[in-house]
Each structure stands twice: as C-alpha cells, then as structure tokens.
Amino acid sequence: MVLVVITVGSLVNVQSVSTFVLNGMDIISHFLAYMVLSFSWLFAFIRQDRNSKKLIASIVGVTFYGILIEFVQKYMTESRNFDILDIIANTVGVLFGYLLFYALKNKNL
C-alpha cells in the first residue's frame, strides 16, 4: 500500500498542490515516504528471515525505485520534473528506514 501511495503521489499533477512544496516540505515528504517504504519492506520481508542478501536487495530495490520514479517524472509526465535533491532525500530516507528497522529488530519486532 505504501508503494501505491508513493507512486500516485509522485506522478500526480502538482499544480493544484503547489503550496505543499513550499518551505522544504517536498524534501521532507520524500524523506518520510521512503523511510516508511524501506522500513515496511524490511519488516515484511526480513522480519522472519534475516538473510543479508534479502536485506541488501530490499535496500537497493527501494533506492532504485526512488531513482526510477524521478526518471519517470522527467520523461513520462508533463507536470513533474527530475530533481537530484529528491533522489538524495529518497536515499537518505531509505537509510533511515534501515536504521529504524535495525534499532527495533533486537526488540522482537
């Protein structure tokens, strides 16, 4: 469900929500969205089987998805743009999602 919300939110026409982007909220929303996505993937796929290959695949997969969405915005939408700062915020969010998962995994998720 988180993936669907991020996909729709990333591709919807933003002209009607331009006030949301003010004051850095865009970067914060990218960070939070990818932190939640990363954590939820890790929780769903790694919680029972703490295989390091699955862990790395989850982190790389979510990071790649964030980059892919930026290219989709650039080449497949008229109202959205590619932004390297969004990729950075997405990636940092993924890493914080991992850190949150790692911090909580010893508490018997």
Backbone bond lengths (Angstrom), bond angles and torsions (degrees), N, CA, C in turn:
res aa  C-N    CA-C-N  psi(-1)  N-CA   C-N-CA  omega(-1)  CA-C   N-CA-C  phi
1 M - - - 1.449 - - 1.527 111.13 -
2 V 1.328 116.71 -39.04 1.461 120.53 179.41 1.526 109.51 -61.81
3 L 1.313 116.94 -40.34 1.465 121.30 180.00 1.528 111.08 -62.21
4 V 1.304 117.00 -40.91 1.472 121.50 179.16 1.528 110.27 -64.16
5 V 1.308 116.61 -45.46 1.472 120.64 -180.00 1.524 110.59 -61.51
6 I 1.326 117.32 -43.61 1.466 120.76 179.19 1.521 110.64 -64.88
7 T 1.323 117.46 -43.33 1.462 120.80 -179.48 1.521 111.00 -61.53
8 V 1.305 116.80 -50.12 1.467 120.56 -179.87 1.530 110.26 -63.25
9 G 1.329 116.58 -45.42 1.456 120.32 179.77 1.518 113.16 -62.85
10 S 1.322 116.60 -29.66 1.460 120.79 -179.24 1.515 113.04 -80.55
11 L 1.313 117.38 -21.08 1.462 119.83 -174.03 1.521 114.26 -111.76
12 V 1.317 117.71 -8.37 1.458 120.80 -178.61 1.529 109.86 -70.75
13 N 1.325 116.12 151.98 1.457 121.84 177.13 1.520 109.17 -64.18
14 V 1.328 117.28 124.11 1.461 120.82 -174.16 1.518 114.26 -95.15
15 Q 1.288 118.74 0.85 1.463 119.83 -179.55 1.516 111.34 -59.25
16 S 1.316 117.04 -33.81 1.458 120.33 -178.36 1.525 112.86 -80.77
17 V 1.318 117.60 -12.27 1.464 120.37 -179.69 1.524 111.75 -122.45
18 S 1.316 116.55 30.00 1.462 120.35 -174.33 1.527 112.55 -64.20
19 T 1.318 119.77 -26.30 1.463 120.49 179.70 1.520 111.29 -68.77
20 F 1.324 118.20 -22.46 1.459 122.16 178.69 1.526 111.56 -65.93
21 V 1.313 116.75 -30.17 1.459 122.08 -175.41 1.532 111.46 -75.09
22 L 1.302 117.57 -17.24 1.460 121.18 -176.91 1.519 111.65 -63.59
23 N 1.305 115.13 152.07 1.468 123.59 173.84 1.525 114.32 59.26
24 G 1.311 117.80 34.59 1.455 120.63 174.45 1.520 115.50 77.36
25 M 1.311 118.17 6.13 1.468 119.87 -179.03 1.527 111.58 -63.32
26 D 1.319 116.80 -28.33 1.463 119.67 179.04 1.522 110.40 -62.80
27 I 1.317 117.35 -47.37 1.465 121.90 -179.59 1.527 110.19 -64.93
28 I 1.316 116.57 -42.16 1.469 120.70 179.26 1.526 110.30 -63.35
29 S 1.324 116.72 -41.23 1.471 119.22 179.86 1.524 111.20 -66.02
30 H 1.337 117.35 -37.76 1.469 120.16 176.07 1.531 110.11 -62.78
31 F 1.313 116.03 -48.41 1.460 121.07 179.81 1.530 110.79 -56.63
32 L 1.326 117.47 -50.96 1.467 121.26 -177.00 1.529 111.84 -66.07
33 A 1.317 116.78 -41.76 1.467 119.98 -179.08 1.526 111.22 -61.56
34 Y 1.319 116.97 -45.11 1.465 119.34 -177.91 1.520 112.25 -77.79
35 M 1.311 118.12 -24.97 1.458 120.38 172.61 1.536 109.17 -66.15
36 V 1.328 116.86 -45.82 1.466 120.76 178.85 1.528 110.47 -65.48
37 L 1.330 117.07 -42.43 1.469 120.05 179.54 1.526 110.73 -62.55
38 S 1.308 117.38 -47.13 1.457 121.41 179.48 1.529 111.04 -60.44
39 F 1.319 116.21 -48.92 1.466 120.19 179.88 1.524 110.86 -60.53
40 S 1.330 117.52 -44.35 1.469 119.69 -177.25 1.528 111.51 -66.70
41 W 1.335 118.19 -38.14 1.468 120.41 176.09 1.520 110.52 -64.65
42 L 1.318 116.07 -45.58 1.466 118.92 179.45 1.521 110.55 -62.99
43 F 1.305 116.82 -42.35 1.467 120.94 179.27 1.525 110.63 -62.22
44 A 1.323 116.95 -43.17 1.464 121.34 -177.56 1.525 112.61 -72.00
45 F 1.311 117.42 -41.04 1.459 120.29 -171.22 1.515 115.08 -101.23
46 I 1.302 118.59 -20.02 1.461 120.93 -173.47 1.524 112.03 -112.05
47 R 1.307 118.09 -19.09 1.462 121.55 -172.77 1.523 112.30 -52.66
48 Q 1.308 117.45 -46.83 1.462 121.37 -177.77 1.531 112.48 -84.26
49 D 1.309 116.25 -38.84 1.468 121.78 -175.79 1.521 108.17 -120.83
50 R 1.311 117.52 101.37 1.467 121.96 -173.67 1.528 111.72 -85.27
51 N 1.313 115.49 46.19 1.452 123.19 179.03 1.532 109.06 -69.33
52 S 1.335 116.89 126.36 1.470 120.07 -176.72 1.525 112.31 -65.83
53 K 1.333 118.11 -28.53 1.462 120.30 177.49 1.523 110.09 -66.69
54 K 1.322 117.69 -39.89 1.459 120.87 177.31 1.522 110.96 -67.29
55 L 1.311 115.96 -37.28 1.461 120.90 178.10 1.524 110.31 -61.58
56 I 1.308 116.79 -50.65 1.461 121.33 -179.92 1.524 110.64 -64.07
57 A 1.334 117.01 -42.28 1.460 120.49 179.01 1.524 111.16 -61.56
58 S 1.322 117.78 -39.24 1.465 120.96 178.48 1.519 111.12 -64.63
59 I 1.314 116.65 -46.30 1.469 120.76 -178.96 1.535 110.64 -64.87
60 V 1.317 116.65 -46.95 1.463 120.76 179.68 1.530 110.31 -65.48
61 G 1.320 117.04 -40.91 1.465 120.75 -179.69 1.515 113.06 -62.07
62 V 1.317 117.21 -45.34 1.465 120.63 179.60 1.527 110.17 -68.01
63 T 1.330 117.53 -39.93 1.465 120.71 177.63 1.523 110.71 -62.91
64 F 1.324 116.55 -45.67 1.463 121.46 178.27 1.528 110.61 -60.96
65 Y 1.317 117.35 -40.89 1.461 121.01 178.53 1.533 110.79 -59.30
66 G 1.336 117.05 -43.05 1.460 120.74 178.29 1.519 112.28 -61.19
67 I 1.325 116.94 -39.48 1.464 121.28 177.45 1.526 110.22 -68.80
68 L 1.321 116.10 -43.98 1.464 121.14 179.54 1.525 111.43 -58.73
69 I 1.311 117.41 -43.68 1.466 121.06 179.85 1.523 110.79 -59.86
70 E 1.329 117.72 -38.22 1.473 120.10 178.68 1.529 110.64 -63.81
71 F 1.325 117.62 -40.35 1.465 119.96 177.67 1.528 111.23 -69.43
72 V 1.319 117.26 -36.37 1.468 120.28 175.29 1.531 109.70 -61.89
73 Q 1.322 117.24 -41.95 1.465 120.48 177.46 1.531 110.91 -60.06
74 K 1.312 116.46 -40.68 1.460 120.63 -177.37 1.521 112.24 -69.28
75 Y 1.322 117.08 -45.19 1.452 120.67 -170.27 1.526 115.15 -101.54
76 M 1.322 118.96 -14.52 1.456 119.33 -173.53 1.531 113.91 -123.63
77 T 1.316 117.78 1.82 1.463 120.17 175.56 1.527 108.53 -128.44
78 E 1.312 115.38 156.06 1.458 120.24 177.30 1.527 111.58 -98.97
79 S 1.315 116.94 -18.69 1.468 119.87 -173.80 1.522 113.50 -104.73
80 R 1.329 118.27 -3.92 1.469 121.25 -178.19 1.520 109.50 -119.32
81 N 1.330 115.85 156.91 1.458 121.70 -177.82 1.521 110.94 -129.07
82 F 1.326 115.14 154.15 1.457 122.91 171.87 1.519 107.74 -70.69
83 D 1.344 117.23 135.18 1.460 120.45 179.18 1.528 108.96 -143.00
84 I 1.324 115.87 117.08 1.465 120.62 -179.64 1.526 110.98 -62.58
85 L 1.333 117.93 -31.75 1.464 120.33 177.80 1.525 111.49 -64.75
86 D 1.332 116.91 -32.88 1.463 120.10 175.68 1.529 110.27 -65.53
87 I 1.332 116.52 -40.88 1.469 120.21 178.57 1.526 109.90 -63.27
88 I 1.312 116.68 -42.27 1.466 120.34 178.58 1.528 110.17 -63.15
89 A 1.327 117.03 -45.87 1.473 120.79 179.33 1.525 110.66 -63.02
90 N 1.327 117.17 -40.64 1.466 121.05 177.71 1.528 110.50 -60.71
91 T 1.329 116.20 -47.43 1.458 121.73 -177.11 1.527 111.22 -65.02
92 V 1.315 116.74 -43.16 1.471 119.90 177.71 1.523 109.68 -64.23
93 G 1.325 117.47 -38.12 1.460 121.07 175.79 1.516 112.06 -61.61
94 V 1.334 116.77 -41.98 1.469 121.24 177.30 1.530 109.72 -60.14
95 L 1.315 116.51 -44.89 1.469 120.19 -179.18 1.525 111.46 -65.59
96 F 1.320 117.73 -39.55 1.462 120.20 177.29 1.531 111.01 -68.30
97 G 1.338 117.23 -34.30 1.465 120.25 174.54 1.514 110.95 -61.71
98 Y 1.336 116.23 -41.00 1.462 120.73 175.48 1.530 110.78 -63.22
99 L 1.332 116.54 -45.71 1.468 119.80 -179.73 1.528 111.34 -61.69
100 L 1.314 116.82 -39.37 1.464 120.63 176.90 1.526 110.60 -64.06
101 F 1.330 116.07 -45.26 1.462 120.26 178.11 1.527 110.63 -60.70
102 Y 1.317 116.14 -46.36 1.464 121.08 -178.82 1.532 111.04 -62.61
103 A 1.330 117.03 -40.46 1.458 121.05 -179.88 1.528 111.86 -65.93
104 L 1.336 115.33 -33.52 1.466 119.30 -177.41 1.525 114.09 -91.81
105 K 1.330 117.28 -15.82 1.470 119.45 -174.48 1.523 112.42 -64.85
106 N 1.305 117.54 -28.86 1.461 120.83 178.69 1.525 112.33 -78.70
107 K 1.316 116.37 -5.74 1.454 120.57 178.49 1.527 111.51 -101.05
108 N 1.349 115.76 23.20 1.469 122.66 178.20 1.501 113.07 57.65
109 L 1.331 116.08 65.24 1.462 121.29 174.67 1.490 107.72 -48.66
